[in-house]
């Protein structure tokens, strides 16, 4: 039976973050390319997500709420004051500046970032106040690469991490599981909770490794936390080309058992459609069918552990049309809609899952040996 509704939080001001034109995400004009492309993290991708939810088949299931900007004191729940001051000064300059490779702040970016953070906090507060059990923060700029002290990977403020801190500080949550299905490692979230046993970040991502000083983390299986947090950071680096069956195998064999052992009372799903088959920023091969299945699995996880409380936070997803289709499919799964309302424009994508299954089995073995709360599983 389908759930009656999903509460979606949005604010039009997030469209004002204007990334640059150039070659892919570089902002560079070499002088010999006539047609430069928009930065992958541009407003069009989110406009389509917005429109498919407003006018697409699941529109009757959605209640809309207007977001708000975060205030500085809220940002300090996760980020350092020195870093926030750096962002404020960059905004005051009124000039385009590159804070990390491919991560450009321009006039309007800081306003959009505050709205993304505040809108995500409003969605979490909505759940904490028992106004709804499932909420989706449709936000940009994305956030999961933003670390306590620096920007990275198109991200300025870590929206999901701020929501996690709010939940923990509320007194009504003692343990939060964060499942990140964006194609890139959620390094910022991991960094912020690396010494905590109250938060379990689980990141499924392509095996891309570090990409420089703004992203020193590798996302490898052996990055499992330190001190009290030892074992409470789980990475599932999947081989390039992993598709529907490989992702579902990782979810059922690694993610669900780990969350069950951890026993959260709040579940956060960090959503990126850049794991899809045609995304320009990823090398994975998910189709709408498995996004739908992931939505079903996460709804089940929330019902089992957090009384159905599930916050979803938007991250990447850069194919301007297919990302919106994959979002719609995932939310169909979350809503327990029995049959797909939209056909997949890809229709069929071949997959050989043997390499992905072997990688998952290797990670499972590592967890069983070196992650204390999973030892012996």
C-alpha positions as a Python dict, from the first residue, in 0.01 Angstrom:
ca = {
    (1, 'X'): (0, 0, 0),
    (2, 'X'): (137, 341, -94),
    (3, 'X'): (214, 600, 174),
    (4, 'X'): (-23, 893, 144),
    (5, 'X'): (235, 1168, 110),
    (6, 'X'): (591, 1295, 114),
    (7, 'X'): (686, 1637, 251),
    (8, 'X'): (920, 1826, 15),
    (9, 'X'): (1116, 2135, 120),
    (10, 'X'): (1230, 2386, -141),
    (11, 'X'): (1313, 2755, -193),
    (12, 'X'): (1345, 2932, -530),
    (13, 'X'): (1643, 3134, -405),
    (14, 'X'): (1862, 2826, -448),
    (15, 'X'): (1841, 2877, -823),
    (16, 'X'): (2050, 3197, -789),
    (17, 'X'): (2376, 3008, -746),
    (18, 'X'): (2527, 3067, -1089),
    (19, 'X'): (2813, 2837, -1179),
    (20, 'X'): (3046, 2920, -1464),
    (21, 'X'): (3069, 2835, -1833),
    (22, 'X'): (3373, 2649, -1956),
    (23, 'X'): (3511, 2308, -2040),
    (24, 'X'): (3313, 2071, -1814),
    (25, 'X'): (3353, 2205, -1455),
    (26, 'X'): (3679, 2395, -1503),
    (27, 'X'): (3542, 2740, -1581),
    (28, 'X'): (3813, 2751, -1844),
    (29, 'X'): (3771, 2893, -2194),
    (30, 'X'): (4060, 2764, -2407),
    (31, 'X'): (3972, 3003, -2689),
    (32, 'X'): (3919, 2740, -2954),
    (33, 'X'): (3583, 2595, -2839),
    (34, 'X'): (3284, 2780, -2983),
    (35, 'X'): (3017, 2632, -2754),
    (36, 'X'): (3117, 2621, -2388),
    (37, 'X'): (2904, 2416, -2152),
    (38, 'X'): (2737, 2503, -1827),
    (39, 'X'): (2904, 2380, -1510),
    (40, 'X'): (2753, 2037, -1424),
    (41, 'X'): (2605, 2174, -1100),
    (42, 'X'): (2376, 2423, -1271),
    (43, 'X'): (2022, 2530, -1192),
    (44, 'X'): (1865, 2343, -1485),
    (45, 'X'): (1920, 2003, -1325),
    (46, 'X'): (1725, 2106, -1017),
    (47, 'X'): (1457, 2287, -1217),
    (48, 'X'): (1375, 1952, -1376),
    (49, 'X'): (1367, 1776, -1040),
    (50, 'X'): (1132, 2046, -918),
    (51, 'X'): (906, 2026, -1223),
    (52, 'X'): (881, 1646, -1228),
    (53, 'X'): (765, 1652, -866),
    (54, 'X'): (521, 1938, -925),
    (55, 'X'): (367, 1810, -1249),
    (56, 'X'): (470, 1445, -1277),
    (57, 'X'): (271, 1136, -1177),
    (58, 'X'): (356, 1146, -804),
    (59, 'X'): (258, 1512, -764),
    (60, 'X'): (-63, 1420, -574),
    (61, 'X'): (151, 1249, -308),
    (62, 'X'): (361, 1558, -235),
    (63, 'X'): (310, 1834, 21),
    (64, 'X'): (525, 2142, -42),
    (65, 'X'): (702, 2348, 223),
    (66, 'X'): (909, 2663, 178),
    (67, 'X'): (1264, 2656, 307),
    (68, 'X'): (1458, 2927, 485),
    (69, 'X'): (1816, 3048, 515),
    (70, 'X'): (2032, 2909, 793),
    (71, 'X'): (2183, 3149, 1044),
    (72, 'X'): (2553, 3153, 1125),
    (73, 'X'): (2515, 2993, 1468),
    (74, 'X'): (2349, 2693, 1304),
    (75, 'X'): (2639, 2651, 1062),
    (76, 'X'): (2878, 2632, 1358),
    (77, 'X'): (2718, 2305, 1465),
    (78, 'X'): (2941, 2142, 1201),
    (79, 'X'): (3174, 2400, 1043),
    (80, 'X'): (3449, 2603, 1209),
    (81, 'X'): (3407, 2976, 1257),
    (82, 'X'): (3726, 3040, 1056),
    (83, 'X'): (3585, 2856, 756),
    (84, 'X'): (3249, 3034, 775),
    (85, 'X'): (3429, 3369, 795),
    (86, 'X'): (3621, 3274, 480),
    (87, 'X'): (3294, 3207, 296),
    (88, 'X'): (3140, 3533, 419),
    (89, 'X'): (3443, 3730, 302),
    (90, 'X'): (3437, 3556, -37),
    (91, 'X'): (3074, 3656, -77),
    (92, 'X'): (3144, 4016, 28),
    (93, 'X'): (3408, 4049, -242),
    (94, 'X'): (3134, 4031, -503),
    (95, 'X'): (3367, 3848, -739),
    (96, 'X'): (3375, 3498, -879),
    (97, 'X'): (3624, 3286, -685),
    (98, 'X'): (3728, 2921, -698),
    (99, 'X'): (3739, 2778, -345),
    (100, 'X'): (3836, 2427, -457),
    (101, 'X'): (3879, 2265, -799),
    (102, 'X'): (3554, 2310, -990),
    (103, 'X'): (3390, 2477, -688),
    (104, 'X'): (3307, 2837, -775),
    (105, 'X'): (3142, 3099, -556),
    (106, 'X'): (2976, 3385, -740),
    (107, 'X'): (2725, 3655, -642),
    (108, 'X'): (2418, 3464, -524),
    (109, 'X'): (2608, 3151, -421),
    (110, 'X'): (2623, 3235, -49),
    (111, 'X'): (2252, 3315, -37),
    (112, 'X'): (2177, 2984, -210),
    (113, 'X'): (2411, 2797, 26),
    (114, 'X'): (2242, 2942, 334),
    (115, 'X'): (1904, 2847, 187),
    (116, 'X'): (2021, 2492, 115),
    (117, 'X'): (2145, 2449, 471),
    (118, 'X'): (1842, 2611, 632),
    (119, 'X'): (1595, 2424, 411),
    (120, 'X'): (1756, 2093, 509),
    (121, 'X'): (1745, 2192, 876),
    (122, 'X'): (1376, 2281, 839),
    (123, 'X'): (1307, 1940, 687),
    (124, 'X'): (1479, 1764, 976),
    (125, 'X'): (1301, 1983, 1234),
    (126, 'X'): (971, 1897, 1064),
    (127, 'X'): (1041, 1530, 1133),
    (128, 'X'): (1168, 1591, 1487),
    (129, 'X'): (852, 1786, 1569),
    (130, 'X'): (639, 1492, 1445),
    (131, 'X'): (478, 1694, 1165),
    (132, 'X'): (570, 1419, 923),
    (133, 'X'): (783, 1105, 911),
    (134, 'X'): (934, 1139, 564),
    (135, 'X'): (1081, 1458, 423),
    (136, 'X'): (1291, 1539, 118),
    (137, 'X'): (1513, 1847, 107),
    (138, 'X'): (1546, 1943, -259),
    (139, 'X'): (1851, 2164, -226),
    (140, 'X'): (2149, 2310, -408),
    (141, 'X'): (2439, 2374, -390),
    (142, 'X'): (2504, 2016, -274),
    (143, 'X'): (2685, 1956, 52),
    (144, 'X'): (2831, 1614, 129),
    (145, 'X'): (3188, 1701, 22),
    (146, 'X'): (3201, 2012, 244),
    (147, 'X'): (3421, 1939, 542),
    (148, 'X'): (3423, 2128, 871),
    (149, 'X'): (3709, 2346, 745),
    (150, 'X'): (3688, 2358, 366),
    (151, 'X'): (3481, 2352, 49),
    (152, 'X'): (3511, 2068, -197),
    (153, 'X'): (3339, 1908, -495),
    (154, 'X'): (3083, 2184, -570),
    (155, 'X'): (2990, 2195, -197),
    (156, 'X'): (3018, 2487, 47),
    (157, 'X'): (2805, 2383, 348),
    (158, 'X'): (2732, 2026, 449),
    (159, 'X'): (2353, 2029, 451),
    (160, 'X'): (2301, 1667, 559),
    (161, 'X'): (2566, 1684, 832),
    (162, 'X'): (2406, 1995, 979),
    (163, 'X'): (2073, 1810, 990),
    (164, 'X'): (2240, 1518, 1167),
    (165, 'X'): (2384, 1753, 1429),
    (166, 'X'): (2042, 1908, 1478),
    (167, 'X'): (1889, 1565, 1533),
    (168, 'X'): (2154, 1466, 1787),
    (169, 'X'): (2135, 1799, 1969),
    (170, 'X'): (1755, 1778, 1989),
    (171, 'X'): (1772, 1508, 2254),
    (172, 'X'): (1522, 1291, 2069),
    (173, 'X'): (1786, 1103, 1868),
    (174, 'X'): (2088, 922, 2005),
    (175, 'X'): (2209, 747, 1688),
    (176, 'X'): (2180, 851, 1323),
    (177, 'X'): (2257, 640, 1017),
    (178, 'X'): (2354, 832, 703),
    (179, 'X'): (2332, 631, 381),
    (180, 'X'): (2499, 812, 90),
    (181, 'X'): (2431, 683, -263),
    (182, 'X'): (2588, 973, -453),
    (183, 'X'): (2849, 839, -697),
    (184, 'X'): (3128, 1019, -507),
    (185, 'X'): (3249, 952, -155),
    (186, 'X'): (3066, 1159, 108),
    (187, 'X'): (3401, 1264, 249),
    (188, 'X'): (3281, 1579, 422),
    (189, 'X'): (3022, 1394, 627),
    (190, 'X'): (3272, 1121, 708),
    (191, 'X'): (3535, 1374, 815),
    (192, 'X'): (3294, 1553, 1047),
    (193, 'X'): (3187, 1239, 1232),
    (194, 'X'): (3507, 1036, 1204),
    (195, 'X'): (3559, 1025, 1582),
    (196, 'X'): (3192, 968, 1674),
    (197, 'X'): (3005, 648, 1755),
    (198, 'X'): (2671, 830, 1739),
    (199, 'X'): (2666, 861, 1360),
    (200, 'X'): (2713, 582, 1107),
    (201, 'X'): (2796, 722, 763),
    (202, 'X'): (2775, 451, 496),
    (203, 'X'): (2891, 567, 153),
    (204, 'X'): (2839, 370, -169),
    (205, 'X'): (3052, 529, -438),
    (206, 'X'): (3265, 458, -741),
    (207, 'X'): (3622, 376, -648),
    (208, 'X'): (3771, 717, -739),
    (209, 'X'): (4020, 775, -456),
    (210, 'X'): (4149, 1114, -346),
    (211, 'X'): (4131, 1403, -593),
    (212, 'X'): (4367, 1651, -429),
    (213, 'X'): (4416, 1874, -127),
    (214, 'X'): (4046, 1959, -94),
    (215, 'X'): (3956, 1588, -96),
    (216, 'X'): (4240, 1399, 76),
    (217, 'X'): (4014, 1111, 181),
    (218, 'X'): (4030, 804, -45),
    (219, 'X'): (3691, 652, 34),
    (220, 'X'): (3853, 312, 73),
    (221, 'X'): (3717, 30, 287),
    (222, 'X'): (3989, 81, 547),
    (223, 'X'): (3878, 436, 633),
    (224, 'X'): (3664, 318, 925),
    (225, 'X'): (3693, 598, 1181),
    (226, 'X'): (3926, 654, 1476),
    (227, 'X'): (3914, 670, 1855),
    (228, 'X'): (3557, 628, 1980),
    (229, 'X'): (3444, 636, 1618),
    (230, 'X'): (3650, 331, 1518),
    (231, 'X'): (3427, 116, 1299),
    (232, 'X'): (3154, 377, 1260),
    (233, 'X'): (3249, 496, 911),
    (234, 'X'): (3174, 241, 640),
    (235, 'X'): (3283, 282, 280),
    (236, 'X'): (3163, 69, -8),
    (237, 'X'): (3386, 163, -304),
    (238, 'X'): (3230, -9, -604),
    (239, 'X'): (3409, -84, -933),
    (240, 'X'): (3342, 150, -1221),
    (241, 'X'): (3049, 20, -1423),
    (242, 'X'): (2860, -126, -1129),
    (243, 'X'): (2494, -139, -1224),
    (244, 'X'): (2154, -235, -1091),
    (245, 'X'): (2230, -581, -958),
    (246, 'X'): (2565, -480, -810),
    (247, 'X'): (2413, -188, -620),
    (248, 'X'): (2123, -393, -490),
    (249, 'X'): (2366, -662, -375),
    (250, 'X'): (2569, -399, -187),
    (251, 'X'): (2255, -259, -25),
    (252, 'X'): (2121, -596, 90),
    (253, 'X'): (2453, -758, 184),
    (254, 'X'): (2636, -463, 341),
    (255, 'X'): (2420, -161, 410),
    (256, 'X'): (2106, -313, 558),
    (257, 'X'): (2290, -556, 794),
    (258, 'X'): (2525, -279, 914),
    (259, 'X'): (2238, -40, 987),
    (260, 'X'): (2054, -320, 1166),
    (261, 'X'): (2355, -382, 1390),
    (262, 'X'): (2399, -9, 1455),
    (263, 'X'): (2035, 45, 1554),
    (264, 'X'): (1969, 410, 1461),
    (265, 'X'): (1668, 611, 1572),
    (266, 'X'): (1697, 844, 1271),
    (267, 'X'): (1783, 758, 911),
    (268, 'X'): (1919, 1008, 657),
    (269, 'X'): (1944, 918, 288),
    (270, 'X'): (2193, 1133, 97),
    (271, 'X'): (2070, 1117, -262),
    (272, 'X'): (2273, 1156, -579),
    (273, 'X'): (2152, 1053, -922),
    (274, 'X'): (2507, 1075, -1056),
    (275, 'X'): (2533, 697, -1013),
    (276, 'X'): (2296, 668, -1310),
    (277, 'X'): (2397, 515, -1640),
    (278, 'X'): (2430, 838, -1838),
    (279, 'X'): (2563, 1082, -1579),
    (280, 'X'): (2860, 1291, -1699),
    (281, 'X'): (3021, 1291, -1352),
    (282, 'X'): (3000, 921, -1277),
    (283, 'X'): (3104, 588, -1419),
    (284, 'X'): (2829, 373, -1271),
    (285, 'X'): (2526, 227, -1444),
    (286, 'X'): (2216, 253, -1227),
    (287, 'X'): (1880, 277, -1402),
    (288, 'X'): (1545, 398, -1276),
    (289, 'X'): (1455, 46, -1170),
    (290, 'X'): (1722, 24, -902),
    (291, 'X'): (1674, 380, -781),
    (292, 'X'): (1318, 268, -721),
    (293, 'X'): (1444, -41, -538),
    (294, 'X'): (1681, 167, -323),
    (295, 'X'): (1382, 382, -225),
    (296, 'X'): (1192, 70, -121),
    (297, 'X'): (1489, -62, 78),
    (298, 'X'): (1540, 268, 260),
    (299, 'X'): (1173, 295, 347),
    (300, 'X'): (1201, -52, 498),
    (301, 'X'): (1514, 43, 694),
    (302, 'X'): (1338, 350, 837),
    (303, 'X'): (1029, 151, 934),
    (304, 'X'): (1244, -112, 1106),
    (305, 'X'): (1470, 123, 1301),
    (306, 'X'): (1347, 482, 1323),
    (307, 'X'): (968, 451, 1345),
    (308, 'X'): (953, 541, 976),
    (309, 'X'): (1148, 865, 1017),
    (310, 'X'): (1348, 927, 701),
    (311, 'X'): (1513, 1248, 584),
    (312, 'X'): (1633, 1257, 221),
    (313, 'X'): (1880, 1526, 113),
    (314, 'X'): (1960, 1604, -250),
    (315, 'X'): (2324, 1597, -364),
    (316, 'X'): (2458, 1529, -716),
    (317, 'X'): (2292, 1414, -1036),
    (318, 'X'): (2403, 1598, -1347),
    (319, 'X'): (2223, 1452, -1647),
    (320, 'X'): (1968, 1728, -1685),
    (321, 'X'): (1669, 1505, -1766),
    (322, 'X'): (1757, 1153, -1652),
    (323, 'X'): (1849, 1267, -1300),
    (324, 'X'): (1492, 1392, -1257),
    (325, 'X'): (1353, 1061, -1384),
    (326, 'X'): (1574, 868, -1139),
    (327, 'X'): (1461, 1092, -852),
    (328, 'X'): (1098, 1025, -943),
    (329, 'X'): (1165, 650, -949),
    (330, 'X'): (1337, 654, -609),
    (331, 'X'): (1053, 846, -450),
    (332, 'X'): (802, 601, -600),
    (333, 'X'): (991, 334, -408),
    (334, 'X'): (990, 536, -87),
    (335, 'X'): (614, 592, -125),
    (336, 'X'): (554, 219, -188),
    (337, 'X'): (378, 289, -515),
    (338, 'X'): (315, -61, -654),
    (339, 'X'): (401, -5, -1020),
    (340, 'X'): (625, 248, -1201),
    (341, 'X'): (440, 549, -1337),
    (342, 'X'): (715, 642, -1584),
    (343, 'X'): (892, 423, -1836),
    (344, 'X'): (1269, 433, -1839),
    (345, 'X'): (1404, 625, -2140),
    (346, 'X'): (1716, 405, -2127),
    (347, 'X'): (1493, 95, -2155),
    (348, 'X'): (1779, -157, -2127),
    (349, 'X'): (2138, -142, -2009),
    (350, 'X'): (2355, -457, -2011),
    (351, 'X'): (2531, -547, -1689),
    (352, 'X'): (2786, -797, -1569),
    (353, 'X'): (2770, -793, -1193),
    (354, 'X'): (3040, -1050, -1110),
    (355, 'X'): (3315, -791, -1048),
    (356, 'X'): (3087, -582, -825),
    (357, 'X'): (2974, -888, -627),
    (358, 'X'): (3337, -988, -570),
    (359, 'X'): (3416, -635, -446),
    (360, 'X'): (3121, -641, -207),
    (361, 'X'): (3226, -980, -70),
    (362, 'X'): (3580, -850, -15),
    (363, 'X'): (3448, -543, 172),
    (364, 'X'): (3216, -761, 378),
    (365, 'X'): (3511, -980, 480),
    (366, 'X'): (3710, -670, 577),
    (367, 'X'): (3424, -537, 789),
    (368, 'X'): (3386, -873, 961),
    (369, 'X'): (3753, -869, 1059),
    (370, 'X'): (3822, -503, 1140),
    (371, 'X'): (3495, -324, 1225),
    (372, 'X'): (3428, -398, 1593),
    (373, 'X'): (3048, -380, 1588),
    (374, 'X'): (3036, -600, 1276),
    (375, 'X'): (3303, -846, 1387),
    (376, 'X'): (3208, -1200, 1308),
    (377, 'X'): (2914, -1115, 1081),
}
